[in-house]
Amino acid sequence: MMLHDNSLQEIEYMKDVDRAAAIRGKTIRFVWTEGPTKGKTHEHVFHPDGTVTWSDAEASKAAQPSGGATAAKPKEKPQYGAIRITDEIYAVSYLAASGYTLTVVLNFGDQQLVGFASSAKEWYPLRGTLQVVK
């Protein structure tokens, strides 16, 4: 897959990507049990516009202001793809600005996930569990 420097071209390039209704608009926590992020929990928000944002769920809780609002830095929002395999199983993938691609298979039947994180030079198998937040 080749990304374009021009954001308009990138949007045009991504317009035909599947974004399964079971994923689109959902917030899902990935609790990693194997891989380089083992022991961490990342909350992924799959926006209806076809973009995804994510954050460390524990760091997000700790950073909650106890009073006045603070300005948060804008989150990266790459495009994602989400394809239905069965009624309970979906493949989801996105390419982050860091150059890493996350590709996971989510099994809503047993709440398990498996996948890979990869870049041009590194590749990691992953396992974990998932929790639908909303």
N, C-alpha and C positions, 0 to 999 in steps of 0.2 A: 504494500500500500504506500502510495506516495502522497505526502501532504504538499499543498501549495502555499507559497508565501503570501499570496493575496487572499485575505479572509473571505472575500466574495466568491472566489473560485473554490475555496474550501467548503463553503456552505453549499454551493452548487454541486460539488463532488459528493457531499454527504446526504443530499436530499432524498435519495432512493433507499436509504438504509432502513431496515426493519427496526421498529421500536415497539415490541410487543406490549399490548395493553396491560398485561399482568405486571409489567415492570414500570412502564411510563407513569410518572406522577407519584411513585412510591419512594419511601425512605426505608432503606434496608441496612441493618448492621451486619458487617462481616466480622466474625470473631475467629481470628487465625489460630489454628492449632499446629500447623506445620509450615515451614518456609521462613524467609528472612524476617517476617513480621510476626512470628509466633508469639502468642501472648498478648497481642494488641487487638483492639477493636476499632474498626473504622466504620463510620456512618456515611453511607452513600445516599445522595438525594438524586433520583433520576427524574429530572424536570420534564414537564410535558413538551417543552420546546426542543427536546432531543439532546440536551446537554446534561452533564453530570457534575456534581460537586461532592467532595468527600472531606472528612476531617477525622482526626483521632478523637473518638468518643470520650475517652477519659480526660484528655487535655481540654476538650470543649467544656466539660462539666467544671473542671478546675478554674477555667478562665471566666466563668460566669460572673459578671460584676455584681457586687452586693449593694447596689444603690443606683448611682447615675449610669447612664449609658456611655460606652466607650466606642470609639470608631474602630471598626474591624477592617483589616486589609481585604481587598476584593479576592474572592476565591477563583481559582482556575476553573473554567467551565468547558472542557472538551466535549465534542460530540460522542455519543455512545451508540452502539448497536445492541439490540436485544431480540433474539430469535426463539420462538416457541419450538421445543422439540417434542414434548408431550404436554398434557394439561398441567403437569406438576414440575416439568423440567425445562429450563431456559438457559441458553448460552448468552452471555453478556460480555462486551468488550469495549475498551476505549484506549486511546493513545494520549498520555499525559504530556505536558510541555517538557517534562524532564527527559522525554525520549523513551520512557517505559510504557509498554502496553500491558494492560491487565485483561486477561481473558479467563472468565470463570463460567462454570456450569453450576447453576443454582437448582437444587432439588427441594421444592417446597413441601414435598411429601414427607421427607425425613429430616428437613432443615439442615442438610449438609451442602457444602460447596467444595468443588475441586477446580483447579485451574493452574494458570501459569502467569508469571510476571516476566517480561523479557524486554531487552533493549537490543541494540545492534551487537553488543558484546557479551551480554549476560542473559541467563535463562534460569528461572527458579520454579520448581513445582510447588504448588500451594494446596493446603486443605484447611477446612474450617467449618464453622456452623453459621447459619444465618438467622436473623431475627427481623421480621417485618415490623417496623416502628409505626408506620402509617401509610 
